[in-house]
Amino acid sequence: MTERIDLGLTATGGGCVCGDHAAHDAAAPSSAVREEVLVSGMTCSHCVASVTEELSEIAGVEAVTVDLNAGGVSRVTIHSGGPIDAATITAAIEEAGYAREDALS
């Protein structure tokens, strides 16, 4: 059984280790574009908040959700009204102090 950990995050910057992705997707906005990226190096709610803050500052981003894999590779979902340039996403992740991974597994 997966342990649920409350990171105290809001719906616009949530993160979970619960594995209940359907519940999180139901709360996500009905954006035109949903992009998932992998980010390495995040270990806690502060890390999630930093990445969420930087990505949320990109024009067109409506919401960011993070499935935290503490110390490993975390899945970050970006909901936006239209496509966001990959270089812009990567720059925001790096500005927060983390690294974007090349491929989704």
MDTraj code that builds the backbone (N, CA, C; nanometers):
import mdtraj as md
import numpy as np

residues = "MET THR GLU ARG ILE ASP LEU GLY LEU THR ALA THR GLY GLY GLY CYS VAL CYS GLY ASP HIS ALA ALA HIS ASP ALA ALA ALA PRO SER SER ALA VAL ARG GLU GLU VAL LEU VAL SER GLY MET THR CYS SER HIS CYS VAL ALA SER VAL THR GLU GLU LEU SER GLU ILE ALA GLY VAL GLU ALA VAL THR VAL ASP LEU ASN ALA GLY GLY VAL SER ARG VAL THR ILE HIS SER GLY GLY PRO ILE ASP ALA ALA THR ILE THR ALA ALA ILE GLU GLU ALA GLY TYR ALA ARG GLU ASP ALA LEU SER".split()
xyz = np.array([
    [0.0841, -0.1177, 0.0000],
    [0.0000, 0.0000, 0.0000],
    [0.0887, 0.1240, 0.0000],
    [0.0559, 0.2223, -0.0797],
    [0.1325, 0.3454, -0.0884],
    [0.0918, 0.4395, 0.0233],
    [0.1904, 0.4913, 0.0951],
    [0.1639, 0.5863, 0.2019],
    [0.1341, 0.7226, 0.1427],
    [0.0306, 0.7890, 0.1921],
    [-0.0031, 0.9238, 0.1467],
    [0.0701, 1.0248, 0.2331],
    [0.1311, 1.1228, 0.1665],
    [0.2054, 1.2262, 0.2361],
    [0.1466, 1.3605, 0.1977],
    [0.0973, 1.4353, 0.2963],
    [0.0416, 1.5672, 0.2714],
    [0.1542, 1.6681, 0.2687],
    [0.1778, 1.7273, 0.1514],
    [0.2837, 1.8266, 0.1372],
    [0.2330, 1.9680, 0.1587],
    [0.1026, 1.9836, 0.1847],
    [0.0478, 2.1149, 0.2121],
    [0.0470, 2.2071, 0.0922],
    [0.0286, 2.1524, -0.0262],
    [0.0330, 2.2321, -0.1480],
    [-0.1075, 2.2611, -0.1983],
    [-0.1216, 2.3663, -0.2774],
    [-0.2508, 2.4042, -0.3321],
    [-0.2764, 2.3323, -0.4638],
    [-0.3973, 2.3435, -0.5150],
    [-0.4346, 2.2769, -0.6401],
    [-0.3540, 2.3273, -0.7585],
    [-0.3047, 2.4505, -0.7537],
    [-0.2266, 2.5016, -0.8660],
    [-0.0810, 2.4632, -0.8582],
    [-0.0410, 2.3981, -0.7519],
    [0.0981, 2.3572, -0.7399],
    [0.1100, 2.2301, -0.6593],
    [0.0192, 2.1372, -0.6803],
    [0.0160, 2.0162, -0.6007],
    [0.1272, 1.9204, -0.6327],
    [0.1451, 1.8288, -0.5440],
    [0.2406, 1.7216, -0.5636],
    [0.1961, 1.6045, -0.4801],
    [0.2244, 1.4847, -0.5273],
    [0.1803, 1.3703, -0.4502],
    [0.2750, 1.2549, -0.4687],
    [0.2653, 1.1653, -0.3763],
    [0.3299, 1.0366, -0.3903],
    [0.2250, 0.9281, -0.3722],
    [0.0992, 0.9673, -0.3807],
    [-0.0096, 0.8745, -0.3515],
    [-0.0398, 0.7786, -0.4650],
    [-0.0035, 0.8120, -0.5865],
    [-0.0311, 0.7243, -0.6991],
    [-0.1718, 0.7358, -0.7524],
    [-0.2551, 0.8227, -0.6961],
    [-0.3931, 0.8376, -0.7416],
    [-0.4005, 0.9511, -0.8424],
    [-0.3440, 0.9280, -0.9601],
    [-0.3351, 1.0322, -1.0624],
    [-0.4724, 1.0732, -1.1146],
    [-0.5682, 0.9826, -1.1153],
    [-0.7023, 1.0158, -1.1643],
    [-0.7650, 1.1259, -1.0791],
    [-0.7438, 1.1200, -0.9485],
    [-0.7994, 1.2226, -0.8600],
    [-0.7379, 1.3578, -0.8882],
    [-0.6095, 1.3612, -0.9175],
    [-0.5420, 1.4875, -0.9463],
    [-0.5825, 1.5400, -1.0837],
    [-0.5946, 1.4512, -1.1808],
    [-0.6349, 1.4938, -1.3142],
    [-0.7761, 1.5513, -1.3127],
    [-0.8640, 1.4972, -1.2281],
    [-1.0006, 1.5469, -1.2202],
    [-1.0035, 1.6903, -1.1684],
    [-0.9053, 1.7261, -1.0830],
    [-0.9009, 1.8608, -1.0270],
    [-0.8285, 1.9588, -1.1187],
    [-0.7623, 1.9085, -1.2202],
    [-0.6856, 1.9938, -1.3108],
    [-0.7785, 2.0679, -1.4058],
    [-0.7356, 2.1838, -1.4528],
    [-0.8192, 2.2607, -1.5450],
    [-0.8322, 2.1900, -1.6798],
    [-0.9357, 2.2240, -1.7521],
    [-0.9552, 2.1649, -1.8853],
    [-0.8805, 2.2497, -1.9872],
    [-0.7504, 2.2497, -1.9775],
    [-0.6646, 2.3289, -2.0649],
    [-0.6572, 2.2671, -2.2033],
    [-0.6212, 2.3507, -2.3000],
    [-0.6073, 2.3037, -2.4372],
    [-0.4867, 2.2114, -2.4511],
    [-0.3818, 2.2357, -2.3703],
    [-0.2587, 2.1581, -2.3821],
    [-0.2173, 2.1076, -2.2441],
    [-0.1800, 1.9817, -2.2405],
    [-0.1276, 1.9202, -2.1180],
    [0.0038, 1.8534, -2.1557],
    [0.1140, 1.9005, -2.0972],
    [0.2454, 1.8455, -2.1282],
    [0.3091, 1.7908, -2.0024],
    [0.3661, 1.6724, -2.0132],
    [0.4353, 1.6119, -1.9007],
    [0.5854, 1.6136, -1.9270],
    [0.6610, 1.6524, -1.8248],
    [0.8067, 1.6523, -1.8327],
    [0.8605, 1.5844, -1.7081],
    [0.9826, 1.5355, -1.7174],
    [1.0492, 1.4737, -1.6032],
    [1.1529, 1.5692, -1.5482],
    [1.1592, 1.5774, -1.4148],
    [1.2529, 1.6667, -1.3481],
    [1.3262, 1.5877, -1.2408],
    [1.4584, 1.5990, -1.2393],
    [1.5366, 1.5285, -1.1379],
    [1.5850, 1.6245, -1.0308],
    [1.6050, 1.5690, -0.9122],
    [1.6639, 1.6452, -0.8037],
    [1.5697, 1.6964, -0.6972],
    [1.4394, 1.6874, -0.7194],
    [1.3454, 1.7368, -0.6180],
    [1.3344, 1.6345, -0.5043],
    [1.3326, 1.6847, -0.3802],
    [1.3261, 1.5946, -0.2645],
    [1.2145, 1.6268, -0.1657],
    [1.1516, 1.7446, -0.1772],
    [1.0550, 1.7852, -0.0747],
    [0.9533, 1.8849, -0.1306],
    [0.8627, 1.9286, -0.0437],
    [0.7595, 2.0230, -0.0852],
    [0.8177, 2.1585, -0.1264],
    [0.9294, 2.1983, -0.0677],
    [0.9928, 2.3238, -0.1078],
    [1.0416, 2.3144, -0.2524],
    [1.0970, 2.2000, -0.2886],
    [1.1419, 2.1778, -0.4262],
    [1.0239, 2.1872, -0.5224],
    [0.9144, 2.1215, -0.4852],
    [0.7934, 2.1239, -0.5679],
    [0.7442, 2.2669, -0.5846],
    [0.7424, 2.3427, -0.4748],
    [0.6963, 2.4811, -0.4805],
    [0.7858, 2.5664, -0.5702],
    [0.9163, 2.5444, -0.5647],
    [1.0095, 2.6219, -0.6476],
    [0.9869, 2.5970, -0.7963],
    [0.9747, 2.4698, -0.8336],
    [0.9522, 2.4359, -0.9742],
    [0.8155, 2.4866, -1.0192],
    [0.7152, 2.4676, -0.9353],
    [0.5793, 2.5132, -0.9684],
    [0.5763, 2.6636, -0.9885],
    [0.6422, 2.7384, -0.9013],
    [0.6451, 2.8848, -0.9114],
    [0.7093, 2.9299, -1.0423],
    [0.8235, 2.8728, -1.0745],
    [0.8932, 2.9133, -1.1980],
    [0.8104, 2.8795, -1.3221],
    [0.7539, 2.7605, -1.3267],
    [0.6742, 2.7217, -1.4438],
    [0.5456, 2.8037, -1.4538],
    [0.4869, 2.8384, -1.3400],
    [0.3620, 2.9157, -1.3396],
    [0.3810, 3.0575, -1.3912],
    [0.5044, 3.1061, -1.3901],
    [0.5327, 3.2409, -1.4397],
    [0.5403, 3.2474, -1.5921],
    [0.5422, 3.1328, -1.6586],
    [0.5462, 3.1300, -1.8055],
    [0.4090, 3.1704, -1.8582],
    [0.4081, 3.2631, -1.9536],
    [0.2822, 3.3094, -2.0131],
    [0.2057, 3.1910, -2.0719],
    [0.0783, 3.1824, -2.0385],
    [-0.0076, 3.0768, -2.0919],
    [-0.0247, 2.9580, -2.0005],
    [0.0633, 2.9429, -1.9010],
    [0.0517, 2.8301, -1.8081],
    [-0.0643, 2.8570, -1.7126],
    [-0.1564, 2.7606, -1.7060],
    [-0.2747, 2.7732, -1.6209],
    [-0.2597, 2.6993, -1.4888],
    [-0.1865, 2.5882, -1.4896],
    [-0.1669, 2.5094, -1.3677],
    [-0.0468, 2.4182, -1.3860],
    [0.0117, 2.3821, -1.2735],
    [0.1242, 2.2891, -1.2730],
    [0.0979, 2.1882, -1.1616],
    [0.1126, 2.0604, -1.1929],
    [0.1024, 1.9575, -1.0906],
    [0.2308, 1.8756, -1.0923],
    [0.2694, 1.8288, -0.9748],
    [0.3936, 1.7536, -0.9616],
    [0.3664, 1.6233, -0.8881],
    [0.4116, 1.5131, -0.9459],
    [0.4120, 1.3841, -0.8777],
    [0.5545, 1.3650, -0.8278],
    [0.5764, 1.3980, -0.7005],
    [0.7097, 1.3976, -0.6421],
    [0.7611, 1.2559, -0.6209],
    [0.8787, 1.2300, -0.6711],
    [0.9540, 1.1070, -0.6457],
    [1.0807, 1.1538, -0.5757],
    [1.0731, 1.1686, -0.4442],
    [1.1799, 1.2294, -0.3664],
    [1.3153, 1.1667, -0.3955],
    [1.4085, 1.2478, -0.4426],
    [1.5429, 1.2039, -0.4714],
    [1.5590, 1.1360, -0.6056],
    [1.4488, 1.1150, -0.6755],
    [1.4543, 1.0498, -0.8062],
    [1.4071, 1.1436, -0.9150],
    [1.3369, 1.0883, -1.0120],
    [1.2842, 1.1677, -1.1223],
    [1.1342, 1.1863, -1.1000],
    [1.0904, 1.3111, -1.0932],
    [0.9503, 1.3452, -1.0684],
    [0.8814, 1.3825, -1.1981],
    [0.7522, 1.3501, -1.2069],
    [0.6721, 1.3840, -1.3249],
    [0.6009, 1.5167, -1.2981],
    [0.6224, 1.6127, -1.3883],
    [0.5602, 1.7450, -1.3771],
    [0.4653, 1.7617, -1.4949],
    [0.3405, 1.7964, -1.4649],
    [0.2397, 1.8173, -1.5691],
    [0.2088, 1.9657, -1.5769],
    [0.2186, 2.0195, -1.6979],
    [0.1943, 2.1618, -1.7225],
    [0.0671, 2.1736, -1.8046],
    [-0.0304, 2.2459, -1.7519],
    [-0.1567, 2.2708, -1.8212],
    [-0.1520, 2.4132, -1.8743],
    [-0.1774, 2.4283, -2.0047],
    [-0.1688, 2.5620, -2.0640],
    [-0.2741, 2.5799, -2.1725],
    [-0.2948, 2.7047, -2.2086],
    [-0.3915, 2.7383, -2.3117],
    [-0.3417, 2.7078, -2.4520],
    [-0.2128, 2.6874, -2.4670],
    [-0.1510, 2.6576, -2.5965],
    [-0.0142, 2.5990, -2.5746],
    [0.0523, 2.5607, -2.6814],
    [0.1855, 2.5011, -2.6686],
    [0.2858, 2.5969, -2.6040],
    [0.3738, 2.5405, -2.5220],
    [0.4808, 2.6164, -2.4579],
    [0.6119, 2.5637, -2.5154],
    [0.6999, 2.6544, -2.5538],
    [0.8297, 2.6180, -2.6105],
    [0.9094, 2.5343, -2.5104],
    [0.9656, 2.4227, -2.5566],
    [1.0415, 2.3322, -2.4705],
    [1.1589, 2.4028, -2.4034],
    [1.2255, 2.4911, -2.4747],
    [1.3394, 2.5639, -2.4176],
    [1.2950, 2.6548, -2.3032],
    [1.1759, 2.7104, -2.3136],
    [1.1221, 2.7963, -2.2078],
    [1.0941, 2.7143, -2.0827],
    [1.0390, 2.5950, -2.1010],
    [1.0118, 2.5058, -1.9878],
    [1.1430, 2.4647, -1.9215],
    [1.2395, 2.4244, -2.0016],
    [1.3689, 2.3824, -1.9490],
    [1.4360, 2.4959, -1.8721],
    [1.4309, 2.6170, -1.9264],
    [1.4921, 2.7327, -1.8596],
    [1.4264, 2.7584, -1.7239],
    [1.2947, 2.7447, -1.7155],
    [1.2232, 2.7669, -1.5893],
    [1.2632, 2.6619, -1.4855],
    [1.2745, 2.5365, -1.5285],
    [1.3147, 2.4286, -1.4378],
    [1.4570, 2.4529, -1.3881],
    [1.5452, 2.4923, -1.4775],
    [1.6839, 2.5208, -1.4390],
    [1.6925, 2.6429, -1.3482],
    [1.6081, 2.7426, -1.3718],
    [1.6049, 2.8618, -1.2867],
    [1.5673, 2.8232, -1.1431],
    [1.4821, 2.7218, -1.1305],
    [1.4425, 2.6738, -0.9978],
    [1.5535, 2.5908, -0.9331],
    [1.6541, 2.5522, -1.0118],
    [1.7675, 2.4786, -0.9572],
    [1.7648, 2.3285, -0.9814],
    [1.6858, 2.2853, -1.0798],
    [1.6709, 2.1421, -1.1061],
    [1.6998, 2.1124, -1.2527],
    [1.6985, 1.9847, -1.2883],
    [1.7312, 1.9442, -1.4248],
    [1.6137, 1.8736, -1.4896],
    [1.5900, 1.9075, -1.6159],
    [1.4866, 1.8400, -1.6937],
    [1.5502, 1.7170, -1.7585],
    [1.4802, 1.6060, -1.7494],
    [1.5258, 1.4823, -1.8117],
    [1.4763, 1.4785, -1.9547],
    [1.5445, 1.4012, -2.0400],
    [1.5147, 1.4001, -2.1827],
    [1.3869, 1.3266, -2.2215],
    [1.3572, 1.2151, -2.1582],
    [1.2458, 1.1331, -2.2071],
    [1.1586, 1.0873, -2.0925],
    [1.0293, 1.0762, -2.1220],
    [0.9355, 1.0181, -2.0269],
    [0.9520, 0.8676, -2.0289],
    [0.9418, 0.8063, -1.9123],
    [0.9535, 0.6609, -1.9076],
    [0.8174, 0.5954, -1.9013],
])
top = md.Topology()
chain = top.add_chain()
for i, resn in enumerate(residues, 1):
    res = top.add_residue(resn, chain, resSeq=i)
    for name in ("N", "CA", "C"):
        top.add_atom(name, md.element.get_by_symbol(name[0]), res)
traj = md.Trajectory(xyz[None], top)
